[in-house]
Amino acid sequence: MSSDTAIIVHNLSKCYYIYNQPRDRLLQILARGRKQFYREFWALKELSFQVKRGETFGVIGRNGSGKSTLLQLICGTLNPTSGNIEVNGRVAALLELGAGFNPEFTGRENVYINASIFGLPEAEINAKFDDIMAFADIGDFIDQPVKNYSSGMYVRLAFSVIAHVDADILIIDEALAVGDVFFQQKCMRFLRNFRDNGGSLLFVSHDMSSVTSLCETALLLSPNGGRQMIVGPAEEVCKLYLNQIYDDPARRKSVENSRKEFKVRDTDEYAVSTKLLRADPQTENIYAISPFRPDADAFGAGGAEILDAGFVSQAGERLNSIRGGEIVCFIVRVKAHKSIIWPAVGFMLKDRLGQYLFTEGTDMPFRKYHLSFSVGDIVDVVFSFRMPILACGVYTINVAVAEGLGSDHVQQHWIHDALRIESLSSRLVHGIGGMLDLDITMQWVMDSSCGILK
């Protein structure tokens, strides 16, 4: 194993034996291989990849795809059925919530036990204990049994320990999702510093913005048998994962059932205002806008198609540059290829790491109007807002049209990175991120012959 490699996984498989009833285990022992009283469940099968030293590596996939099993195999808490794993360096892991803690012991006692498991001598734990306490920030609860802790306090203390054991490799499961937002931000800052200082990170999450933000490379596991689907750049792998999620036939069936619950009104045009963003209209922030990319990566069920999207001025002229603080219109033109009872159209602005800076859609504002598309309808959806101030850098916009209510919807057409925005000058520092609310109105224009997009 070379010194620049942290983890090597080669042809790894894990099979569990599933018995229908407890007595079948005894019968299997007595049968001595002459008869099989179990069925095989392959959680992972023929998995191979490498994690380089200093690399952040994401593992994504649906529930049941084998992500947690993979992490336990790497940590050594499970043995593989076949294949092998090589690990170069001290490993610290945060797997399930509270794993490694004895609920009857106090937080203080669990810190010493947990840190010693990771290889720290007592003298070193004594020297770091105050820093561990400060990071966890749970106050006097440190001397209470951890069985009295909330889930947030569990993860605070567990993460604080692994953050101070001087590990070469950190393995983080979905446990961070239970912390409050301020602690999550503290953890993300620590993980970025750990990465920047040459540590290797194996990160499992269902939050694609966290994966694309932290990870350079990602592994997508198949939901059937834990097979390796793809290893590649994190953003590309996350796109493939989203394709799987939003093309789920189960979601499609749910939307079909919801059709019966709503009476559609025959209406052409609506508008609604949302939250106010205060921006300085005098700021000289210039953004270059690329043409619409109809051939960009896309997926969907095909019941509707996005024909065009772009920025236009209030006079209706297509724009190839805009300014921060300027009132603009962003228009998405959609054509229906089937009758759609509950259409929703939206767009998402992302930074270069794939993190969403803001998203807007018609789902909530237009829910009360019970809109529908008929086959052949061409609709312009008009979003009017003050363009927010962006730091220097490159941004992209996803556009999407879906059918259904809230999160229970089916994507009919989703285009990744349909437009590119480059901030050419800005008073802001590079690397801004976060969520923005917009002073925005939305309109359906059912007759696109009015020529809003020219």
C-alpha positions in Angstrom: 0.0 0.0 0.0 1.6 3.3 -1.1 2.0 6.1 1.4 -0.3 8.4 -0.6 -3.3 6.0 -0.2 -5.5 6.0 2.9 -8.0 3.3 2.1 -8.0 0.5 -0.5 -11.2 -1.6 -0.9 -10.8 -4.6 -3.3 -13.6 -6.8 -4.5 -15.5 -6.4 -1.2 -18.7 -8.4 -0.5 -20.8 -8.9 2.6 -23.6 -11.5 2.8 -26.0 -11.9 5.7 -27.9 -15.1 6.4 -31.6 -14.5 7.0 -33.4 -17.2 9.0 -37.2 -17.3 9.0 -37.4 -18.5 12.6 -34.9 -19.0 15.4 -34.9 -22.8 15.4 -33.6 -22.7 11.8 -30.2 -21.6 13.2 -29.9 -24.7 15.2 -31.0 -26.9 12.3 -28.4 -25.3 10.1 -25.7 -26.2 12.6 -26.9 -29.8 12.8 -27.2 -30.1 9.0 -23.5 -29.4 8.6 -23.9 -28.0 5.2 -26.1 -30.8 3.8 -29.1 -28.6 3.7 -29.7 -24.8 3.7 -32.2 -23.3 6.2 -31.5 -19.7 5.4 -31.6 -17.3 2.5 -28.8 -15.0 1.5 -28.9 -11.2 1.5 -26.0 -9.5 -0.1 -25.6 -6.1 1.5 -22.5 -5.4 -0.7 -21.1 -7.2 -3.7 -17.8 -6.9 -5.5 -17.0 -3.3 -4.4 -13.6 -1.8 -5.3 -12.3 1.8 -4.8 -9.5 3.8 -3.3 -9.4 6.9 -1.1 -6.2 8.9 -1.4 -4.5 10.6 1.5 -5.9 14.1 1.9 -9.0 13.2 -0.2 -12.6 13.7 0.8 -14.7 10.8 -0.5 -18.5 10.7 -0.4 -20.7 7.6 -0.3 -24.3 8.0 -1.4 -27.2 5.8 -2.2 -30.7 5.1 -1.2 -31.7 3.5 2.2 -30.7 -0.2 2.1 -27.9 0.2 -0.5 -25.2 -0.9 2.0 -23.6 2.5 3.0 -23.6 1.8 6.8 -22.4 -1.8 6.2 -19.5 -0.5 4.1 -18.4 1.9 6.9 -18.6 -0.8 9.6 -16.4 -3.1 7.4 -13.8 -0.3 7.0 -13.8 0.4 10.7 -13.4 -3.3 11.5 -16.6 -3.8 13.4 -17.8 -6.3 10.7 -15.9 -8.9 8.8 -16.3 -9.2 5.0 -17.7 -12.3 3.4 -15.0 -11.9 0.6 -12.6 -9.3 -0.6 -10.2 -7.2 1.5 -9.7 -3.8 3.0 -6.4 -2.0 3.6 -6.4 1.1 5.9 -3.3 3.3 6.3 -3.5 5.5 9.4 -5.5 6.0 12.6 -9.3 5.9 12.0 -11.9 7.7 14.0 -15.6 7.1 13.1 -18.9 8.6 14.0 -21.4 5.9 12.8 -24.7 5.4 14.5 -26.0 7.9 17.0 -24.3 7.2 20.4 -22.3 4.2 19.1 -19.4 3.5 21.5 -21.1 5.2 24.5 -22.3 3.3 27.5 -25.7 4.9 28.4 -25.2 4.2 32.2 -21.9 6.1 32.3 -21.6 9.9 32.5 -20.4 12.0 29.5 -17.0 12.5 31.2 -16.5 8.7 31.7 -17.6 8.1 28.1 -15.1 10.6 26.8 -12.2 8.8 28.5 -13.5 5.4 27.3 -14.2 6.5 23.8 -10.9 8.4 23.4 -8.9 5.4 24.7 -10.6 3.1 22.2 -9.1 5.4 19.5 -5.7 5.0 21.0 -5.2 8.1 23.2 -3.4 7.5 26.5 -4.9 9.0 29.7 -2.4 11.8 29.9 -3.3 13.0 26.4 -7.0 12.8 27.1 -6.4 14.9 30.3 -4.6 17.5 28.2 -7.4 17.6 25.6 -10.4 17.3 27.9 -11.1 21.1 28.2 -11.0 21.4 24.4 -13.4 18.5 24.0 -15.7 20.1 26.5 -15.6 23.5 24.7 -16.3 22.0 21.3 -19.2 19.9 22.6 -20.7 22.8 24.6 -23.0 20.7 26.8 -22.2 22.4 30.1 -22.9 20.5 33.3 -24.5 17.6 31.5 -21.0 16.2 31.1 -21.4 14.7 34.5 -24.8 13.2 33.9 -25.4 9.7 32.5 -25.7 9.9 28.7 -29.0 8.0 28.8 -30.4 11.3 29.9 -29.0 13.1 26.8 -31.0 14.4 23.9 -30.0 13.1 20.4 -28.3 16.5 19.8 -26.2 16.2 23.0 -25.2 12.7 22.0 -23.8 13.8 18.7 -22.2 16.9 20.1 -20.1 14.8 22.5 -19.4 12.0 20.1 -18.2 14.4 17.3 -16.2 16.4 19.8 -14.2 13.2 20.8 -13.4 12.2 17.2 -12.4 15.8 16.4 -9.7 15.7 19.1 -8.1 12.2 18.6 -5.7 13.4 15.9 -7.0 10.8 13.4 -5.6 10.4 9.9 -8.9 9.2 8.6 -12.4 10.3 9.6 -15.5 8.3 8.8 -18.8 10.2 9.3 -22.2 8.7 8.8 -25.5 10.6 8.7 -25.3 11.3 12.4 -24.6 15.0 12.0 -28.1 15.5 10.7 -29.5 15.5 14.3 -27.4 18.5 15.5 -28.7 22.0 15.6 -27.8 24.3 12.8 -25.0 26.1 14.7 -23.3 22.9 15.7 -23.7 21.5 12.1 -21.9 24.7 10.9 -19.1 24.2 13.5 -18.7 20.5 12.4 -18.5 21.5 8.7 -15.8 24.1 9.5 -13.9 21.5 11.3 -14.2 19.0 8.5 -13.0 21.5 5.9 -10.0 22.4 8.1 -9.3 18.7 8.5 -9.4 18.2 4.8 -7.3 21.3 4.1 -4.7 20.0 6.6 -4.3 16.7 4.7 -6.8 14.4 6.5 -8.8 11.8 4.6 -12.5 11.9 5.0 -15.1 9.2 4.2 -18.5 11.0 4.3 -22.0 9.5 4.0 -25.0 11.7 3.6 -28.3 12.1 1.9 -27.7 15.9 1.7 -26.3 16.3 -1.8 -25.2 19.9 -1.2 -23.0 18.7 1.7 -21.5 16.0 -0.4 -20.7 18.3 -3.3 -19.4 21.0 -0.9 -17.1 18.7 1.0 -16.2 15.9 -1.3 -14.0 15.7 -4.5 -15.0 12.2 -5.3 -18.1 10.1 -4.6 -19.3 6.5 -4.8 -22.9 5.7 -5.7 -24.2 2.3 -4.5 -27.0 0.5 -6.2 -30.2 0.0 -4.1 -30.2 -3.7 -5.2 -27.4 -5.7 -3.6 -25.0 -2.9 -2.8 -23.2 -3.0 -6.1 -20.9 -0.2 -7.2 -22.7 1.9 -9.7 -20.1 4.7 -10.3 -17.1 6.3 -8.8 -16.3 9.8 -10.1 -16.4 13.6 -9.5 -18.9 14.3 -6.6 -21.1 16.6 -8.5 -21.6 14.2 -11.4 -22.3 11.3 -9.1 -24.8 13.3 -7.2 -26.6 14.2 -10.4 -27.0 10.5 -11.2 -28.3 9.9 -7.7 -30.9 12.6 -8.2 -31.9 11.0 -11.5 -32.7 7.8 -9.6 -34.7 9.6 -6.8 -36.9 11.7 -9.0 -37.6 9.0 -11.6 -38.9 6.6 -8.9 -42.0 4.8 -10.2 -43.4 4.7 -6.7 -43.5 8.5 -6.6 -45.2 8.5 -10.1 -48.0 6.2 -8.7 -48.5 8.5 -5.7 -49.0 11.5 -8.0 -51.5 9.5 -10.1 -53.5 8.8 -7.0 -53.5 12.5 -5.9 -55.2 13.5 -9.2 -58.5 12.3 -7.8 -58.3 14.7 -4.8 -58.3 18.0 -6.6 -60.8 19.9 -8.8 -58.9 21.9 -11.4 -60.1 25.4 -12.2 -60.1 26.6 -15.8 -57.9 29.7 -15.4 -55.1 31.3 -17.5 -53.0 33.7 -15.4 -52.1 34.2 -11.7 -49.5 36.1 -9.8 -48.3 36.1 -6.2 -45.6 37.9 -4.2 -43.2 36.2 -1.7 -40.6 37.4 0.7 -38.6 40.6 0.4 -34.8 40.7 -0.2 -33.2 44.1 0.6 -30.4 44.7 -1.9 -28.5 47.8 -2.9 -29.6 48.7 -6.4 -26.5 51.0 -6.9 -24.0 48.2 -6.4 -21.9 47.5 -9.4 -22.0 43.8 -9.6 -22.0 42.6 -13.3 -23.0 39.1 -14.2 -22.5 37.5 -17.6 -25.3 35.1 -18.7 -24.7 32.2 -21.0 -27.4 31.0 -23.6 -29.8 28.3 -22.5 -28.3 24.8 -22.8 -31.1 22.5 -24.1 -28.7 19.6 -24.4 -27.3 19.8 -20.8 -27.6 16.8 -18.5 -31.3 16.1 -17.8 -33.8 13.5 -16.6 -37.5 13.1 -16.0 -40.6 11.1 -16.9 -41.2 13.1 -20.1 -44.7 14.3 -19.4 -43.5 17.9 -20.0 -40.5 19.5 -21.6 -38.6 22.7 -20.9 -38.2 24.4 -24.2 -36.3 27.5 -23.1 -35.2 29.5 -20.1 -33.5 32.9 -19.7 -33.3 36.4 -18.2 -35.3 39.2 -19.8 -35.5 42.9 -19.0 -38.7 44.5 -17.9 -39.1 45.6 -21.5 -39.1 41.9 -22.6 -35.6 41.8 -24.2 -33.4 38.7 -23.6 -30.4 39.6 -21.5 -26.8 38.4 -21.8 -25.7 40.4 -18.8 -27.4 41.7 -15.6 -26.4 43.6 -12.5 -26.8 42.8 -8.9 -29.7 44.7 -7.3 -31.4 45.1 -10.7 -35.1 44.0 -11.2 -35.1 41.2 -13.7 -37.4 38.5 -15.0 -36.4 34.9 -15.3 -38.7 32.9 -17.6 -39.1 29.1 -18.0 -41.0 28.0 -21.1 -42.7 24.6 -20.7 -44.5 22.4 -23.2 -46.9 19.7 -21.9 -46.8 16.3 -23.6 -49.6 14.9 -21.4 -52.3 16.2 -19.2 -50.7 17.3 -15.9 -53.1 18.0 -13.0 -50.7 19.5 -10.5 -47.8 21.2 -12.4 -44.9 22.9 -10.6 -42.1 24.8 -12.3 -39.0 26.1 -10.5 -35.3 27.1 -10.8 -32.3 26.7 -8.5 -29.1 28.9 -8.4 -25.9 26.9 -7.4 -22.4 28.0 -6.6 -19.3 26.2 -8.1 -19.5 23.6 -5.3 -23.1 22.6 -6.2 -24.5 24.3 -3.1 -28.0 25.8 -3.6 -27.9 29.6 -2.9 -31.6 29.9 -3.5 -34.5 28.0 -5.0 -37.9 29.2 -6.1 -40.9 27.4 -7.5 -44.6 27.7 -8.1 -45.6 24.7 -5.9 -46.7 26.6 -2.8 -47.8 30.0 -4.2 -50.0 28.5 -6.9 -51.3 25.5 -4.9 -54.6 27.2 -4.1 -55.3 27.8 -7.8 -55.4 24.0 -8.8 -53.7 24.6 -12.1 -53.4 22.0 -14.9 -51.7 21.5 -18.2 -53.4 20.0 -21.2 -51.6 18.1 -23.9 -49.8 20.6 -26.2 -50.0 23.6 -23.9 -47.0 25.9 -24.1 -46.6 27.9 -20.9 -44.2 30.7 -19.9 -43.6 30.8 -16.1 -42.4 34.3 -15.2 -40.4 35.0 -12.0 -39.7 38.7 -11.3 -37.2 39.6 -8.6 -34.3 41.9 -7.6 -31.1 40.1 -8.6 -29.1 39.3 -5.4 -25.5 40.3 -4.9 -23.1 37.5 -5.7 -19.4 37.1 -5.0 -17.0 36.8 -7.9 -17.2 33.3 -9.4 -19.2 30.9 -11.6 -22.7 29.9 -10.8 -25.3 27.7 -12.6 -29.0 27.4 -12.7 -31.1 24.2 -12.7 -34.6 24.4 -14.2 -37.4 21.9 -13.6 -41.0 21.0 -14.2 -42.7 18.4 -12.0 -46.2 17.0 -11.2 -47.4 16.5 -7.7 -47.7 17.9 -4.2 -44.7 19.1 -2.2 -42.0 16.5 -1.9 -44.3 13.8 -3.2 -43.9 14.7 -6.8 -42.6 13.3 -10.1 -40.0 15.2 -12.1 -41.2 15.5 -15.6 -38.1 17.3 -16.9 -35.1 18.5 -14.8 -32.1 20.2 -16.6 -28.9 20.4 -14.7 -26.9 23.6 -15.2 -29.2 24.9 -17.9 -27.6 28.4 -17.7 -24.2 29.6 -16.5 -23.8 32.9 -14.6 -20.3 34.4 -14.1 -19.9 37.2 -11.6 -17.3 39.5 -13.3 -16.9 42.0 -10.5 -18.2 42.2 -6.9 -17.6 44.0 -3.7 -18.1 40.7 -1.9 -15.3 38.2 -1.1 -15.0 35.0 -3.1 -16.7 32.0 -1.7 -20.1 33.3 -0.5 -22.7 30.6 0.2 -26.1 30.3 1.9 -29.8 30.7 1.3 -31.4 33.9 -0.1 -35.0 35.0 -0.1 -36.1 37.0 -3.1 -38.6 39.8 -3.7 -40.3 37.7 -6.4 -43.6 37.5 -8.3 -44.7 34.5 -10.5 -47.0 34.3 -13.5 -48.4 31.7 -15.7 -48.7 32.9 -19.3 -50.7 30.2 -21.1 -50.4 31.6 -24.5 -46.7 31.9 -25.4 -47.5 33.7 -28.7 -47.2 36.9 -26.7 -43.5 36.5 -27.3 -42.0 37.1 -23.9 -38.9 35.1 -24.8 -37.4 36.5 -28.0 
